[in-house]
Amino acid sequence: MLSNQKLQNSLDEIKEISRMDTALFHVNGKLAAYTQGIEIDQTLEQVVLEFASSLAERQIYQDYHLFKVIVEGDTEYILVCHVLDDISGICAQMAVCQVRNLVMSFAEQFDRNNFIQNILLGNMLVVDIFSKAKKHHIQALPRVVFVIHTGNKHNEVAMELVKNLADIRRGDFVTSVDQHSVVLIKDVSHINMENMEEELAKTASSLADNIHMEAMIKVRVGYGNVVNQLPELTESYQEARMALEVGRVFYADLDTISYGKLGIGRLIYQLPMSLCSMFIKEVFGDEVPAILDDEEAMSTIGKFFENNLNISETARQLYVHRNTLVYRLERIEKAIGLDIRTFEDAMTFRIAVLVLAHMKDQNM
């Protein structure tokens, strides 16, 4: 429903231009908005109620002219104008048009937003999507769905910030399907496929950075693959959500993540717990090594993997002697039973760490 504040702003603007006082009632007689110069009493409220139930579209009561604001055959509001002369009579008719256009604009916007939400949630048949898209003049363009996770609050603030971004295009849509996230459906028809992944990553980073700078809200952004038809937005939305969920478990240090870059994390996330437990037992035995909770050891392993198992480069970046690093790696080998200096054991250990993260998340 159109907010009373927007209706009040519209009546204030009408008075500022025409100097005519007005009041707007719902069809049940409840006052929605009014300007200070008009006197609201029980008699006027009763006149409004009787007029709303009548067949007339216009009525005069003392110095007040009453109009029905009709949209698509239904009476949405009753506008009461304080008319003192012919000029204010003309202004009253213009005011009716102003309020009607405001209501119609909001209804159309709400309908479009509802339409997009139903596509994302997979609540519409394909044939209905195409027919409604034609009605709303929505073209089939290459688009990508970004999901901006805001946590348990700040959705409205984040949504306004996203809507006001400089690179929002005509074919873009900004909406929300829950209280924890904002959805940006981005038109990417102007981006070359060769540069697509780079540009999408830039857009995701820009969303996270701008919301953090402007509103001090820490968000995470996930996005799906490019789709060309409106019904396929459901798939891109689900991909973006999975990117956020998998990223939360396996790539917690990243603010933005693409479904196409989830790698082995996406595979592990879909493994049953029984299979995960079996794999961990095969790798570590009956007990998970305590060294996995050792911050220094895990930091060393992480840096070692970043440098493609290069001992010299890892030692240089950790500011330790090469022999010191070799000693650390030997200590780690004794603790976990794997020599991560070899590719096969390093890969096994990396997968095991991801599987443990998945199991821990499922047991929370």
Residue frames relative to the residue before (quaternion, step in Angstrom):
aa qw qx qy qz dx dy dz
M 1.0000 0.0000 0.0000 0.0000 0.00 0.00 0.00
L 0.5486 -0.6113 0.4677 0.3266 3.54 -1.13 0.78
S 0.4531 -0.7191 0.4546 0.2662 3.58 -0.76 1.03
N 0.5759 -0.6008 0.4366 0.3417 3.57 -1.14 0.68
Q 0.6053 0.5701 -0.3581 0.4247 3.58 1.11 -0.63
K 0.6528 0.4924 -0.3181 0.4798 3.60 0.99 -0.76
L 0.6348 0.5116 -0.3282 0.4770 3.57 1.06 -0.72
Q 0.6352 0.5292 -0.3205 0.4623 3.57 1.02 -0.82
N 0.6417 0.5243 -0.3221 0.4578 3.58 0.97 -0.86
S 0.6509 0.5183 -0.3131 0.4579 3.56 1.01 -0.81
L 0.6631 0.4896 -0.3077 0.4753 3.62 0.94 -0.83
D 0.6279 0.5308 -0.3349 0.4602 3.59 1.04 -0.73
E 0.6504 0.5049 -0.3145 0.4723 3.58 1.02 -0.77
I 0.6244 0.5351 -0.3341 0.4607 3.59 1.03 -0.78
K 0.6723 0.4878 -0.3019 0.4680 3.59 0.94 -0.86
E 0.6342 0.5467 -0.3326 0.4338 3.57 1.01 -0.83
I 0.7056 0.4460 -0.2566 0.4873 3.58 1.05 -0.75
S 0.8192 0.2868 -0.1169 0.4828 3.59 0.79 -1.04
R 0.3304 -0.7552 0.4823 0.2965 3.58 1.30 -0.38
M 0.5039 0.6316 -0.4225 0.4108 3.57 1.22 0.50
D 0.3533 -0.7335 0.5442 0.2025 3.55 -0.92 0.95
T 0.0517 -0.8030 0.5935 -0.0138 3.55 -1.03 0.83
A 0.1068 -0.7475 0.6477 0.1012 3.53 -1.38 0.27
L 0.1776 -0.7853 0.5873 0.0830 3.56 -1.04 0.78
F 0.1050 -0.8046 0.5844 0.0097 3.55 -0.79 1.11
H 0.4588 -0.6000 0.5627 0.3360 3.51 -1.27 0.45
V 0.6454 -0.5465 0.3582 0.3956 3.59 -1.20 0.41
N 0.6416 0.5057 -0.3342 0.4701 3.61 1.23 -0.29
G 0.6139 -0.5907 0.3264 0.4095 3.57 1.33 0.20
K 0.5240 0.6366 -0.4147 0.3850 3.59 1.26 -0.06
L 0.4538 -0.7043 0.4834 0.2536 3.56 -0.86 1.02
A 0.2287 -0.7853 0.5647 0.1098 3.58 -0.89 1.00
A 0.7688 -0.1799 0.1542 0.5939 3.59 0.96 -0.90
Y 0.0570 0.7935 -0.6047 0.0380 3.57 -1.22 0.50
T 0.4184 -0.6639 0.5515 0.2828 3.54 -1.31 0.35
Q 0.6668 -0.5888 0.3001 0.3443 3.54 -1.12 0.79
G 0.6625 0.5569 -0.3143 0.3901 3.61 1.07 -0.60
I 0.6507 0.5048 -0.3260 0.4641 3.58 1.22 -0.16
E 0.3389 -0.7627 0.5209 0.1793 3.57 -0.91 0.93
I 0.1573 -0.7945 0.5837 0.0576 3.55 -0.61 1.18
D 0.1273 0.7818 -0.6011 0.1058 3.58 -0.66 1.12
Q 0.7225 -0.4490 0.3015 0.4307 3.56 -1.31 0.12
T 0.6158 0.5577 -0.3522 0.4309 3.57 1.06 -0.72
L 0.6673 0.4869 -0.3000 0.4771 3.58 0.93 -0.91
E 0.6362 0.5291 -0.3295 0.4546 3.58 0.98 -0.79
Q 0.6530 0.5048 -0.3128 0.4701 3.59 1.03 -0.78
V 0.6182 0.5334 -0.3347 0.4705 3.59 1.06 -0.79
V 0.6430 0.5257 -0.3177 0.4574 3.59 0.97 -0.87
L 0.6575 0.5161 -0.3105 0.4527 3.60 0.92 -0.90
E 0.6705 0.4915 -0.2947 0.4712 3.58 0.93 -0.91
F 0.6493 0.5129 -0.3127 0.4664 3.55 1.01 -0.80
A 0.6379 0.5466 -0.3272 0.4326 3.60 0.98 -0.83
S 0.7248 0.4262 -0.2445 0.4829 3.59 1.03 -0.73
S 0.5736 0.5958 -0.3753 0.4185 3.60 1.28 -0.14
L 0.5696 -0.5951 0.4465 0.3492 3.59 -1.32 0.12
A 0.5332 0.6458 -0.3985 0.3739 3.58 1.25 -0.30
E 0.3409 -0.7296 0.5569 0.2032 3.56 -1.21 0.62
R 0.7820 0.1486 -0.0845 0.5994 3.56 1.31 -0.27
Q 0.0270 0.7987 -0.5989 0.0516 3.59 -1.04 0.76
I 0.2474 -0.7532 0.5910 0.1492 3.58 -1.16 0.65
Y 0.0169 0.7694 -0.6375 0.0379 3.52 -0.95 0.98
Q 0.8027 -0.1427 0.0239 0.5786 3.56 -0.36 1.34
D 0.7943 -0.2334 0.1824 0.5304 3.63 -0.66 -1.06
Y 0.5944 0.5802 -0.3588 0.4259 3.56 1.26 0.14
H 0.1731 -0.7396 0.6409 0.1109 3.53 -1.09 0.82
L 0.1795 -0.7965 0.5734 0.0670 3.54 -0.76 1.10
F 0.0544 -0.7990 0.5988 -0.0093 3.58 -0.90 0.97
K 0.3449 -0.6936 0.5860 0.2378 3.54 -1.16 0.65
V 0.2584 -0.7292 0.6129 0.1610 3.57 -0.93 0.94
I 0.0493 -0.8378 0.5415 -0.0491 3.54 -0.14 1.37
V 0.0185 -0.7858 0.6174 -0.0312 3.56 -0.85 1.06
E 0.8411 -0.0910 0.0015 0.5332 3.56 -0.64 1.21
G 0.7611 -0.4189 0.1904 0.4572 3.55 0.92 1.00
D 0.6935 0.4355 -0.2791 0.5015 3.58 1.26 -0.15
T 0.4122 -0.6908 0.5367 0.2546 3.56 -1.05 0.82
E 0.1975 -0.8121 0.5440 0.0746 3.56 -0.55 1.21
Y 0.8039 -0.0073 0.0542 0.5922 3.60 0.98 -0.89
I 0.2967 -0.6799 0.6273 0.2371 3.52 -1.43 0.17
L 0.1575 -0.7901 0.5882 0.0702 3.58 -0.68 1.12
V 0.1318 -0.7794 0.6111 0.0420 3.56 -0.81 1.08
C 0.0620 -0.8079 0.5860 -0.0080 3.59 -0.71 1.13
H 0.3504 -0.7146 0.5676 0.2110 3.55 -1.01 0.87
V 0.0408 -0.8379 0.5424 -0.0454 3.57 -0.10 1.36
L 0.1038 -0.8229 0.5584 0.0137 3.58 -0.70 1.14
D 0.7989 0.0570 -0.0276 0.5981 3.61 1.19 -0.39
D 0.7402 -0.4186 0.2900 0.4391 3.55 -1.34 0.02
I 0.6343 0.5427 -0.3374 0.4350 3.58 1.02 -0.80
S 0.6823 0.4631 -0.2941 0.4833 3.57 0.92 -0.87
G 0.5677 0.5777 -0.3793 0.4473 3.59 1.22 -0.45
I 0.6531 0.4912 -0.3004 0.4920 3.56 1.03 -0.83
C 0.6381 0.5292 -0.3167 0.4610 3.57 1.02 -0.85
A 0.6137 0.5562 -0.3471 0.4399 3.57 1.08 -0.73
Q 0.6653 0.4908 -0.3056 0.4723 3.59 0.94 -0.85
M 0.6349 0.5109 -0.3242 0.4803 3.58 1.08 -0.70
A 0.6206 0.5473 -0.3373 0.4489 3.57 1.08 -0.74
V 0.6074 0.5474 -0.3465 0.4597 3.58 1.07 -0.77
C 0.6557 0.5110 -0.3024 0.4664 3.57 0.94 -0.92
Q 0.6371 0.5428 -0.3197 0.4442 3.56 1.01 -0.87
V 0.6917 0.4631 -0.2791 0.4787 3.57 0.85 -0.97
R 0.6341 0.5315 -0.3359 0.4502 3.59 0.97 -0.82
N 0.6682 0.4968 -0.3051 0.4621 3.60 0.89 -0.89
L 0.6233 0.5351 -0.3366 0.4603 3.58 1.07 -0.74
V 0.6707 0.4928 -0.2922 0.4711 3.57 0.92 -0.92
M 0.6643 0.5037 -0.3068 0.4593 3.59 0.95 -0.88
S 0.6390 0.5309 -0.3227 0.4536 3.56 1.00 -0.82
F 0.6641 0.4902 -0.3027 0.4765 3.56 0.95 -0.88
A 0.6460 0.5271 -0.3263 0.4455 3.59 0.95 -0.86
E 0.6585 0.5010 -0.3077 0.4699 3.57 0.98 -0.83
Q 0.6523 0.5095 -0.3097 0.4680 3.56 0.97 -0.86
F 0.6488 0.5134 -0.3099 0.4684 3.57 0.98 -0.87
D 0.6539 0.5195 -0.3093 0.4547 3.57 0.97 -0.87
R 0.6461 0.5073 -0.3129 0.4767 3.60 0.99 -0.83
N 0.6584 0.5099 -0.3062 0.4611 3.56 0.93 -0.90
N 0.6518 0.5115 -0.3017 0.4718 3.57 0.98 -0.88
F 0.6176 0.5554 -0.3173 0.4576 3.54 1.10 -0.80
I 0.6783 0.4843 -0.2826 0.4749 3.58 0.88 -0.98
Q 0.6380 0.5320 -0.3266 0.4509 3.60 0.97 -0.83
N 0.6715 0.5016 -0.2987 0.4564 3.59 0.95 -0.88
I 0.6050 0.5315 -0.3573 0.4731 3.59 1.11 -0.61
L 0.6644 0.5211 -0.3103 0.4367 3.58 0.83 -1.00
L 0.7369 0.4222 -0.2208 0.4795 3.56 0.96 -0.89
G 0.4621 -0.7102 0.4269 0.3159 3.58 1.28 -0.01
N 0.4187 0.7414 -0.4331 0.2958 3.57 1.15 0.63
M 0.7007 0.4490 -0.2626 0.4883 3.61 1.24 0.09
L 0.4834 -0.6244 0.5265 0.3150 3.54 -1.21 0.60
V 0.6281 -0.5635 0.3813 0.3775 3.57 -1.13 0.65
V 0.6585 0.5151 -0.3189 0.4465 3.60 0.91 -0.89
D 0.6517 0.5052 -0.3149 0.4699 3.61 1.05 -0.73
I 0.6071 0.5585 -0.3527 0.4416 3.57 1.08 -0.71
F 0.6972 0.4746 -0.2843 0.4560 3.58 0.82 -0.95
S 0.6625 0.5019 -0.3195 0.4552 3.61 0.97 -0.78
K 0.6794 0.4708 -0.2946 0.4796 3.59 0.99 -0.82
A 0.6033 0.5543 -0.3584 0.4476 3.58 1.06 -0.68
K 0.6370 0.5181 -0.3215 0.4716 3.56 1.03 -0.75
K 0.6406 0.5295 -0.3174 0.4566 3.57 1.01 -0.82
H 0.7480 0.3848 -0.2007 0.5021 3.58 1.00 -0.87
H 0.4174 -0.7314 0.4477 0.3007 3.59 1.33 0.12
I 0.3737 0.7013 -0.5076 0.3331 3.57 0.95 0.95
Q 0.2713 -0.7971 0.5246 0.1256 3.57 -0.56 1.18
A 0.4816 -0.6179 0.5321 0.3212 3.53 -1.29 0.45
L 0.1081 0.7871 -0.5906 0.1414 3.56 -0.48 1.26
P 0.5737 -0.5372 0.4557 0.4180 3.61 -1.19 0.31
R 0.0655 0.8072 -0.5786 0.0970 3.57 -0.70 1.09
V 0.1794 -0.7470 0.6301 0.1129 3.53 -1.32 0.46
V 0.3131 -0.7450 0.5587 0.1863 3.58 -1.01 0.82
F 0.1229 -0.7538 0.6439 0.0455 3.55 -0.92 1.07
V 0.1215 -0.7661 0.6263 0.0774 3.58 -0.96 0.88
I 0.1494 -0.7945 0.5870 0.0431 3.56 -0.64 1.18
H 0.1945 -0.8076 0.5498 0.0881 3.57 -0.32 1.25
T 0.1581 -0.8300 0.5336 0.0374 3.56 -0.60 1.19
G 0.5599 -0.5750 0.4110 0.4324 3.59 1.23 -0.17
N 0.7602 -0.3899 0.2762 0.4403 3.57 -1.09 -0.66
K 0.7859 0.2022 -0.1296 0.5697 3.61 1.22 0.05
H 0.7034 0.5031 -0.3388 0.3705 3.55 -1.38 -0.23
N 0.3401 0.7692 -0.4956 0.2169 3.64 1.18 0.19
E 0.6783 0.5034 -0.3017 0.4422 3.58 0.87 -0.96
V 0.6482 0.5092 -0.3183 0.4683 3.58 0.96 -0.83
A 0.6696 0.4997 -0.2966 0.4625 3.56 0.89 -0.95
M 0.6453 0.5310 -0.3281 0.4404 3.59 0.97 -0.81
E 0.6558 0.5026 -0.3146 0.4672 3.58 0.94 -0.83
L 0.6387 0.5220 -0.3251 0.4624 3.58 1.02 -0.76
V 0.6561 0.5035 -0.3107 0.4685 3.58 0.96 -0.85
K 0.6506 0.5280 -0.3152 0.4456 3.59 0.97 -0.84
N 0.7402 0.4244 -0.2181 0.4736 3.58 1.09 -0.72
L 0.3796 0.7210 -0.4979 0.2970 3.59 1.22 0.22
A 0.5823 -0.6354 0.3927 0.3209 3.56 -1.04 0.82
D 0.7466 0.4192 -0.2345 0.4603 3.60 1.01 -0.72
I 0.3627 0.7076 -0.5184 0.3147 3.61 1.18 0.43
R 0.1964 -0.8060 0.5543 0.0673 3.57 -0.74 1.12
R 0.7043 -0.4745 0.3300 0.4123 3.53 -1.33 0.26
G 0.7196 0.4480 -0.2494 0.4684 3.58 1.04 -0.74
D 0.5270 0.6324 -0.4057 0.3972 3.59 1.30 0.14
F 0.1257 -0.7632 0.6269 0.0933 3.55 -1.28 0.45
V 0.1181 -0.7652 0.6298 0.0620 3.55 -1.07 0.82
T 0.1559 0.7903 -0.5717 0.1558 3.56 -0.67 1.09
S 0.2382 -0.7430 0.5988 0.1809 3.56 -1.31 -0.20
V 0.1795 -0.7981 0.5674 0.0938 3.56 -0.96 0.84
D 0.7724 0.1298 -0.1280 0.6084 3.58 1.28 0.03
Q 0.6487 -0.5523 0.3767 0.3636 3.57 -1.33 0.05
H 0.6864 0.5157 -0.2680 0.4371 3.58 1.25 -0.12
S 0.8162 0.1943 -0.0827 0.5378 3.60 1.17 -0.22
V 0.2860 -0.7057 0.6226 0.1803 3.50 -1.37 0.46
V 0.2276 -0.7849 0.5657 0.1099 3.57 -0.97 0.87
L 0.0940 -0.7633 0.6380 0.0389 3.55 -0.92 1.00
I 0.1357 -0.7578 0.6347 0.0668 3.56 -0.75 1.09
K 0.1468 -0.8598 0.4890 0.0049 3.53 -0.20 1.37
D 0.3630 -0.6960 0.5852 0.2033 3.55 -0.93 1.01
V 0.0361 -0.8229 0.5668 -0.0162 3.61 -0.60 1.13
S 0.2907 0.7968 -0.4881 0.2057 3.59 1.22 0.45
H 0.6719 0.5039 -0.2922 0.4575 3.60 1.19 -0.47
I 0.6312 0.5372 -0.3269 0.4540 3.61 1.28 -0.07
N 0.4382 -0.6789 0.5243 0.2685 3.59 -0.93 0.90
M 0.5693 -0.6196 0.4188 0.3415 3.56 -1.02 0.78
E 0.6010 0.5746 -0.3602 0.4229 3.61 1.09 -0.65
N 0.7609 0.3515 -0.1791 0.5151 3.58 1.10 -0.75
M 0.3657 0.7929 -0.4487 0.1902 3.57 1.33 -0.08
E 0.7044 0.4712 -0.2939 0.4420 3.61 0.68 -1.05
E 0.6442 0.5242 -0.3181 0.4572 3.58 1.01 -0.80
E 0.6851 0.4819 -0.2844 0.4663 3.59 0.94 -0.89
L 0.6333 0.5217 -0.3335 0.4644 3.59 1.03 -0.73
A 0.6368 0.5203 -0.3225 0.4688 3.57 1.02 -0.80
K 0.6346 0.5238 -0.3222 0.4680 3.59 1.05 -0.79
T 0.6486 0.5182 -0.3165 0.4590 3.58 0.97 -0.87
A 0.6572 0.5077 -0.3119 0.4615 3.59 0.93 -0.88
S 0.6612 0.5007 -0.3037 0.4689 3.59 0.95 -0.87
S 0.6367 0.5326 -0.3194 0.4571 3.56 1.04 -0.82
L 0.6323 0.5285 -0.3292 0.4609 3.60 0.99 -0.81
A 0.6894 0.4818 -0.2838 0.4605 3.57 0.83 -1.01
D 0.6894 0.4929 -0.2851 0.4479 3.59 0.88 -0.95
N 0.6812 0.5024 -0.2982 0.4412 3.60 0.86 -0.94
I 0.6650 0.4902 -0.3121 0.4691 3.59 0.92 -0.86
H 0.6508 0.5109 -0.3181 0.4629 3.57 1.04 -0.75
M 0.6911 0.4789 -0.2820 0.4620 3.59 0.94 -0.87
E 0.7325 0.4564 -0.2425 0.4431 3.58 0.85 -1.00
A 0.8294 0.1832 -0.0635 0.5239 3.59 0.94 -0.85
M 0.3841 -0.7406 0.4642 0.2975 3.58 1.32 0.03
I 0.4340 0.6582 -0.4818 0.3825 3.56 1.01 0.90
K 0.2905 -0.7522 0.5690 0.1614 3.56 -0.73 1.08
V 0.0192 0.8171 -0.5733 0.0583 3.58 -0.51 1.16
R 0.2466 -0.7092 0.6316 0.1933 3.52 -1.37 0.25
V 0.1795 -0.8022 0.5666 0.0561 3.55 -0.95 0.95
G 0.0317 -0.7749 0.6312 -0.0003 3.55 -0.89 1.01
Y 0.0338 -0.8115 0.5832 0.0168 3.58 -1.05 0.65
G 0.4352 -0.7203 0.4953 0.2154 3.52 -1.21 0.73
N 0.6891 -0.4412 0.3639 0.4451 3.53 -1.28 -0.46
V 0.6080 -0.5422 0.4351 0.3835 3.56 -1.31 0.31
V 0.0450 -0.7755 0.6294 0.0180 3.58 -0.99 0.91
N 0.3831 -0.7664 0.4838 0.1782 3.56 -1.12 0.68
Q 0.7522 0.3215 -0.1875 0.5437 3.60 1.19 -0.44
L 0.6295 -0.5798 0.3715 0.3599 3.56 -1.11 0.69
P 0.6554 0.5050 -0.3525 0.4373 3.68 0.84 -0.76
E 0.6353 0.5496 -0.3288 0.4315 3.61 1.16 -0.54
L 0.4609 0.6778 -0.4515 0.3527 3.61 1.25 -0.12
T 0.5566 0.6027 -0.3855 0.4223 3.59 1.15 -0.59
E 0.6768 0.4978 -0.2832 0.4625 3.55 0.94 -0.96
S 0.6623 0.4986 -0.3082 0.4667 3.59 0.92 -0.89
Y 0.6267 0.5327 -0.3292 0.4637 3.60 1.07 -0.74
Q 0.6652 0.4924 -0.3033 0.4723 3.58 0.92 -0.89
E 0.6247 0.5346 -0.3309 0.4632 3.58 1.08 -0.72
A 0.6530 0.5136 -0.3113 0.4614 3.57 0.97 -0.87
R 0.6541 0.5054 -0.3108 0.4692 3.56 1.00 -0.79
M 0.6520 0.4965 -0.3212 0.4746 3.56 0.99 -0.78
A 0.5991 0.5587 -0.3589 0.4474 3.58 1.05 -0.71
L 0.6613 0.4988 -0.3030 0.4712 3.58 0.97 -0.83
E 0.6862 0.4951 -0.2880 0.4483 3.55 0.90 -0.95
V 0.6786 0.4638 -0.2878 0.4915 3.58 0.90 -0.93
G 0.6394 0.5325 -0.3221 0.4515 3.57 1.03 -0.80
R 0.6147 0.5578 -0.3434 0.4393 3.58 1.05 -0.74
V 0.7112 0.4572 -0.2521 0.4708 3.56 1.02 -0.82
F 0.8314 0.2775 -0.0996 0.4711 3.57 0.73 -1.10
Y 0.7928 0.2150 -0.1035 0.5608 3.60 1.12 -0.56
A 0.0263 0.8712 -0.4885 0.0413 3.54 0.90 1.02
D 0.6481 0.5382 -0.3239 0.4304 3.60 1.16 -0.48
L 0.6297 0.5371 -0.3308 0.4534 3.60 1.28 -0.17
D 0.3577 -0.7295 0.5463 0.2035 3.59 -0.99 0.88
T 0.7792 0.1891 -0.1005 0.5891 3.58 1.16 -0.59
I 0.0563 0.8020 -0.5921 0.0554 3.55 -1.04 0.72
S 0.3053 -0.7546 0.5631 0.1425 3.53 -1.07 0.88
Y 0.5562 -0.6001 0.4575 0.3482 3.56 -1.07 0.72
G 0.6750 0.5147 -0.2871 0.4439 3.56 1.03 -0.80
K 0.7131 0.4231 -0.2449 0.5025 3.60 1.27 -0.25
L 0.3898 0.7472 -0.4690 0.2641 3.60 1.21 0.27
G 0.2143 -0.8248 0.4998 0.1549 3.55 1.18 -0.55
I 0.8424 -0.1665 0.1315 0.4953 3.53 -1.08 -0.81
G 0.5195 0.6491 -0.4076 0.3776 3.58 1.23 -0.41
R 0.6416 0.5271 -0.3273 0.4509 3.59 1.01 -0.79
L 0.6495 0.5160 -0.3115 0.4636 3.58 1.04 -0.78
I 0.6780 0.4956 -0.2923 0.4575 3.57 0.87 -0.97
Y 0.6204 0.5793 -0.3394 0.4054 3.58 1.01 -0.83
Q 0.7273 0.4315 -0.2299 0.4817 3.58 1.14 -0.63
L 0.4847 0.6663 -0.4340 0.3643 3.60 1.28 0.09
P 0.4726 -0.6571 0.4989 0.3097 3.62 -1.03 0.70
M 0.6291 -0.5746 0.3753 0.3651 3.57 -1.14 0.64
S 0.6164 0.5621 -0.3548 0.4222 3.60 1.02 -0.72
L 0.6699 0.4873 -0.2909 0.4788 3.56 1.00 -0.84
C 0.6244 0.5380 -0.3313 0.4592 3.58 1.06 -0.75
S 0.6619 0.5116 -0.3005 0.4581 3.57 0.92 -0.93
M 0.6388 0.5319 -0.3164 0.4571 3.56 1.01 -0.83
F 0.6668 0.5078 -0.2997 0.4557 3.57 0.96 -0.90
I 0.6607 0.5053 -0.3085 0.4615 3.60 0.92 -0.91
K 0.6427 0.5148 -0.3277 0.4632 3.60 1.01 -0.73
E 0.6368 0.5258 -0.3227 0.4625 3.57 1.07 -0.75
V 0.7061 0.4653 -0.2629 0.4645 3.59 1.02 -0.81
F 0.8368 0.2223 -0.0721 0.4951 3.59 0.73 -1.06
G 0.5141 -0.6211 0.4445 0.3903 3.59 1.17 -0.30
D 0.7999 -0.3227 0.2163 0.4574 3.56 -1.20 -0.53
E 0.7860 0.2463 -0.1350 0.5507 3.61 1.14 -0.52
V 0.4236 -0.6778 0.5407 0.2622 3.56 -1.03 0.85
P 0.5116 -0.6717 0.4351 0.3128 3.64 -0.76 1.01
A 0.4978 -0.6773 0.4653 0.2775 3.56 -0.96 0.95
I 0.5654 0.6285 -0.3849 0.3703 3.59 1.18 -0.51
L 0.5444 0.6208 -0.3963 0.4015 3.58 1.24 -0.33
D 0.6755 0.4429 -0.2855 0.5158 3.58 1.28 -0.28
D 0.5111 0.6307 -0.4128 0.4129 3.57 1.34 0.08
E 0.3955 -0.7616 0.4638 0.2201 3.57 -0.40 1.26
E 0.6628 0.5050 -0.3160 0.4536 3.60 0.90 -0.87
A 0.6641 0.5097 -0.3076 0.4524 3.58 0.91 -0.91
M 0.6898 0.4720 -0.2861 0.4685 3.60 0.87 -0.93
S 0.6140 0.5332 -0.3447 0.4689 3.58 1.12 -0.65
T 0.6367 0.5240 -0.3139 0.4706 3.57 1.03 -0.82
I 0.6587 0.5044 -0.3037 0.4685 3.57 0.93 -0.92
G 0.6503 0.5304 -0.3158 0.4428 3.57 0.94 -0.89
K 0.6739 0.4805 -0.2900 0.4805 3.57 0.92 -0.89
F 0.6215 0.5484 -0.3273 0.4537 3.58 1.07 -0.77
F 0.6671 0.4821 -0.2923 0.4869 3.57 1.01 -0.82
E 0.6161 0.5584 -0.3436 0.4366 3.60 1.01 -0.80
N 0.7455 0.3760 -0.1994 0.5129 3.56 1.09 -0.74
N 0.5337 -0.6866 0.3831 0.3113 3.57 1.17 0.68
L 0.6674 -0.5437 0.2767 0.4271 3.56 0.99 1.02
N 0.4101 0.6931 -0.4801 0.3477 3.57 1.18 0.59
I 0.3459 -0.7817 0.4842 0.1863 3.58 -0.37 1.27
S 0.6719 0.5186 -0.3097 0.4286 3.59 0.83 -0.95
E 0.6933 0.4688 -0.2816 0.4693 3.60 0.86 -0.95
T 0.6320 0.5289 -0.3311 0.4595 3.58 1.04 -0.76
A 0.6441 0.5178 -0.3161 0.4659 3.59 0.97 -0.89
R 0.6440 0.5267 -0.3238 0.4506 3.58 1.00 -0.83
Q 0.7083 0.4570 -0.2707 0.4650 3.60 0.89 -0.90
L 0.6853 0.4490 -0.2846 0.4978 3.59 1.18 -0.50
Y 0.3679 -0.7543 0.4609 0.2885 3.60 1.37 -0.09
V 0.5370 0.5695 -0.4418 0.4384 3.58 0.92 0.95
H 0.5912 -0.5577 0.4380 0.3842 3.57 -1.25 0.38
R 0.6276 -0.5608 0.3851 0.3786 3.55 -1.13 0.65
N 0.6646 0.5120 -0.3036 0.4517 3.57 0.94 -0.87
T 0.6024 0.5521 -0.3492 0.4587 3.57 1.14 -0.67
L 0.6600 0.4982 -0.3046 0.4726 3.56 0.96 -0.87
V 0.6282 0.5315 -0.3355 0.4586 3.59 0.98 -0.83
Y 0.6340 0.5278 -0.3205 0.4656 3.58 1.02 -0.83
R 0.6483 0.5165 -0.3190 0.4594 3.60 0.95 -0.89
L 0.6728 0.5021 -0.2975 0.4547 3.57 0.92 -0.92
E 0.6313 0.5174 -0.3294 0.4746 3.59 1.06 -0.70
R 0.6345 0.5194 -0.3252 0.4710 3.59 1.04 -0.78
I 0.6400 0.5164 -0.3122 0.4757 3.57 1.04 -0.83
E 0.6291 0.5463 -0.3298 0.4440 3.58 1.01 -0.85
K 0.6591 0.5061 -0.3073 0.4636 3.57 0.95 -0.87
A 0.6814 0.5108 -0.2855 0.4396 3.57 1.03 -0.82
I 0.7998 0.3065 -0.1462 0.4949 3.59 0.90 -0.90
G 0.4397 -0.7174 0.4485 0.3014 3.59 1.22 -0.24
L 0.6660 0.4386 -0.2985 0.5244 3.57 1.26 0.38
D 0.2987 -0.7307 0.5849 0.1865 3.55 -1.02 0.82
I 0.1856 -0.8368 0.5061 0.0963 3.57 0.01 1.26
R 0.4834 0.6330 -0.4546 0.3987 3.59 1.25 0.20
T 0.6584 0.4351 -0.3012 0.5353 3.56 1.31 -0.24
F 0.6055 -0.6032 0.3816 0.3521 3.55 -1.05 0.77
E 0.6793 0.5143 -0.3105 0.4214 3.59 0.81 -0.99
D 0.6962 0.4511 -0.2798 0.4833 3.60 0.88 -0.90
A 0.6116 0.5451 -0.3504 0.4540 3.58 1.09 -0.68
M 0.6586 0.5019 -0.3032 0.4717 3.57 0.98 -0.86
T 0.6379 0.5278 -0.3220 0.4591 3.58 0.99 -0.86
F 0.6699 0.4971 -0.3010 0.4620 3.56 0.92 -0.92
R 0.6389 0.5345 -0.3280 0.4456 3.60 0.93 -0.88
I 0.6674 0.4872 -0.2976 0.4781 3.58 0.91 -0.89
A 0.6410 0.5373 -0.3248 0.4414 3.59 0.98 -0.84
V 0.6381 0.5218 -0.3257 0.4632 3.59 0.99 -0.82
L 0.6569 0.5007 -0.3089 0.4716 3.59 0.98 -0.83
V 0.6433 0.5190 -0.3213 0.4622 3.58 0.98 -0.83
L 0.6422 0.5190 -0.3207 0.4640 3.60 0.99 -0.80
A 0.6302 0.5243 -0.3285 0.4691 3.57 1.03 -0.78
H 0.6447 0.5160 -0.3114 0.4702 3.58 1.01 -0.82
M 0.6671 0.4993 -0.3028 0.4626 3.59 0.93 -0.89
K 0.6409 0.5246 -0.3203 0.4599 3.58 0.99 -0.82
D 0.6563 0.5109 -0.3088 0.4613 3.58 0.98 -0.85
Q 0.6765 0.5016 -0.2958 0.4508 3.58 0.96 -0.83
N 0.7051 0.4646 -0.2566 0.4703 3.57 1.13 -0.63
M 0.5030 0.6592 -0.4260 0.3620 3.60 1.27 -0.10
